[in-house]
Amino acid sequence: MAVSWWHPPYPTEQALHHSLTLVAVGALLWLQRRDLLPTGSLVLALVFLTLHTIAARWMYSFVPYDDWLERIAGVRLADLWGWRRNNFDRLVHLGYGLCLAPVLYTYLTAQRGWRAGWAALAAVDIIISTGAVYELLEWGVAAIAAPAYAEAYNGQQGDVFDPHKDMAIAALGAVVAMAFVLGGRLVRVRRRRTDAPRANAETRVVTGSPAV
């Protein structure tokens, strides 16, 4: 995050965007010190914060990803797919659901003893709820602290339904993440059930115990 402050193009707006980043980093440190956050969850949280940090530097609406891609591969996504807006904010909101829903799921199952299904449902619900709260808070901060730049700060880019789309994309990311997590869990459970009788049979053969 410190590197992103090297000659920032939008310092005021970047500071506003990072007001909650500091809270998130503090929460991660608190959880990590108490061994409540496994390494995988920490990595996912840091991936999301990295996306957010990149977006915050360019006020979400002006991340020059097309310029970067053109230099590397000679193509621009706007030309390939006909985009008329900067869609990096969509990637960040998708990452919010994809990265943080598994973190919440792991915490609820490992630390709180929740059942997998309820933990997955709660993780999706928390992503949707916190996404809505963040959109309201973001608009309130912009309207109070930088009213002249409120629309640009919020990354609406002229779309009055931008907050709704952001929340929907975050929810989609959370649902997809939980589908993968629960699917992987189901595969592991079925594998254990299949391997258990085989292991018991091998044990009986080795020990010479008669089959029951």
Secondary structure, 3 states (H helix, E strand, C coil): CCHHHCCCCCHHHHHHHCHHHHHHHHHHHHHHHCCCCCHHHHHHHHHHHHHHHHHHHCCCCCCCHHHHHHHHHCCCHHHHHCCCCCCHHHHHHHHHHHHHHHHHHHHHHHCCCCCHHHHHHHHHHHHHHHHHHHHHHHHHHHHHHCHHHHHHHHCCCCCCCHHHHHHHHHHHHHHHHHHHHHHHHHHHHHHHHHHHHHHHHHHHHHHCCCCC
